[in-house]
Amino acid sequence: MTWFAYALISALAAAGTAILAKLGVEHIPSTLATAIRTVVVLIFAWAMVFALREHQAIPNVSRRTLVFLTLSGIATGVSWLAYFRALQMAPASLVAPIDKLSLPLTIVLAAVFLREPLSWRLAAGVTLMVVGALIARG
């Protein structure tokens, strides 16, 4: 499968996540909902690691890799906690577009820290997405 196929699967799953999460946080605290979701993700991810026999690569994980993955995990936790709380407070149709502002932020950070190129087409497309998210906000 290509990177595009995986990215499309990610987008479809994320869309489902928003709807399922909105239904899941209706009657419990958002932090508890996030914790339950995290346990499910943890079990699912490790099951995939062992199913694909990728656990054999564990000895090759460097300290640098662990540091960055730990920081990424913390950022994910903050993101999920804030996302679930926002879903408790507002309709998914308003929360999701604002959450997707992570796209332009990612592109800017990738250009600054990873030195990834920023073309005028990419900038124009992202600008339209930001405008769309802000318009959808109401």
C-alpha positions in Angstrom: 0.0 0.0 0.0 1.2 3.6 -0.7 1.6 6.4 1.8 -1.5 8.0 0.3 -3.6 4.9 1.0 -2.5 4.9 4.6 -3.1 8.6 5.0 -6.6 8.1 3.6 -7.3 5.3 6.0 -6.0 7.6 8.8 -8.4 10.3 7.7 -11.4 7.9 7.6 -10.6 6.5 11.0 -10.1 9.9 12.4 -13.6 10.9 11.1 -15.0 7.9 12.8 -13.1 8.7 16.0 -14.9 12.1 16.2 -18.3 10.6 16.0 -17.6 7.6 18.3 -15.8 9.8 20.8 -18.7 12.3 20.9 -21.1 9.5 21.7 -18.6 8.0 24.2 -18.2 11.1 26.3 -21.9 11.8 26.8 -22.3 10.4 30.3 -18.8 10.2 31.8 -15.9 12.6 32.5 -13.8 13.4 29.4 -10.6 12.4 31.2 -12.0 9.0 32.0 -13.2 8.6 28.4 -9.7 9.5 27.2 -8.1 6.9 29.6 -10.4 4.2 28.4 -9.6 5.0 24.7 -5.9 5.1 25.5 -6.0 1.6 27.0 -7.8 0.3 23.9 -5.1 2.0 21.6 -2.3 0.5 23.8 -3.7 -3.0 23.5 -4.4 -2.7 19.8 -1.0 -1.2 19.0 0.9 -3.9 20.9 -1.2 -6.6 19.4 -0.2 -5.3 16.0 3.5 -5.1 17.0 3.4 -8.8 17.9 1.2 -9.9 15.0 3.7 -8.3 12.6 6.7 -9.6 14.5 8.0 -6.0 14.9 8.8 -6.6 18.6 12.1 -8.0 17.4 13.2 -4.5 16.6 12.9 -3.4 20.3 16.7 -3.8 21.0 17.4 -1.4 18.1 15.4 1.5 19.6 17.9 4.3 20.4 17.7 6.6 23.4 17.1 9.5 21.0 14.1 7.7 19.5 12.7 6.9 22.9 13.0 10.6 23.9 11.1 11.8 20.8 8.5 9.1 21.0 7.9 9.9 24.7 7.5 13.6 23.9 5.2 12.7 21.0 3.2 10.5 23.4 2.8 13.4 25.9 1.7 15.6 23.0 -0.8 13.0 22.0 -2.1 12.7 25.5 -2.6 16.5 25.8 -4.3 16.5 22.4 -6.7 13.7 23.2 -7.6 15.1 26.6 -8.3 18.5 25.1 -10.2 17.0 22.2 -12.5 14.9 24.4 -13.2 17.8 26.7 -14.0 20.0 23.6 -16.4 17.2 22.3 -18.2 17.3 25.7 -18.7 21.0 25.4 -19.6 21.5 21.7 -20.9 19.6 18.7 -18.4 17.4 16.8 -19.1 19.4 13.7 -17.6 22.5 15.4 -14.8 20.7 17.3 -13.4 18.7 14.4 -12.6 21.5 12.0 -10.8 23.4 14.7 -8.9 20.3 15.7 -7.8 19.9 12.1 -6.0 23.2 12.4 -3.2 20.9 13.4 -2.6 20.5 9.7 -1.3 24.0 9.0 0.5 24.0 12.3 2.2 20.7 11.4 3.2 22.1 8.0 4.7 25.2 9.5 6.6 23.2 12.2 7.8 20.8 9.5 9.1 23.7 7.5 10.9 25.3 10.4 12.2 22.3 12.3 12.5 19.6 9.6 13.4 22.0 6.8 10.6 20.5 4.6 9.8 22.6 1.5 6.8 24.8 1.5 5.5 25.4 -2.0 3.0 28.1 -3.0 0.4 25.4 -3.8 0.8 23.8 -0.4 0.5 27.2 1.3 -2.5 28.1 -0.7 -4.3 24.8 0.0 -3.5 25.1 3.7 -4.7 28.7 3.8 -8.0 27.6 2.3 -8.3 24.9 4.9 -7.7 27.4 7.7 -10.3 29.7 6.3 -12.7 26.8 6.0 -12.1 25.8 9.6 -12.7 29.3 10.8 -15.8 29.8 8.7 -17.2 26.4 10.0 -16.6 27.6 13.6 -19.5 30.0 13.1 
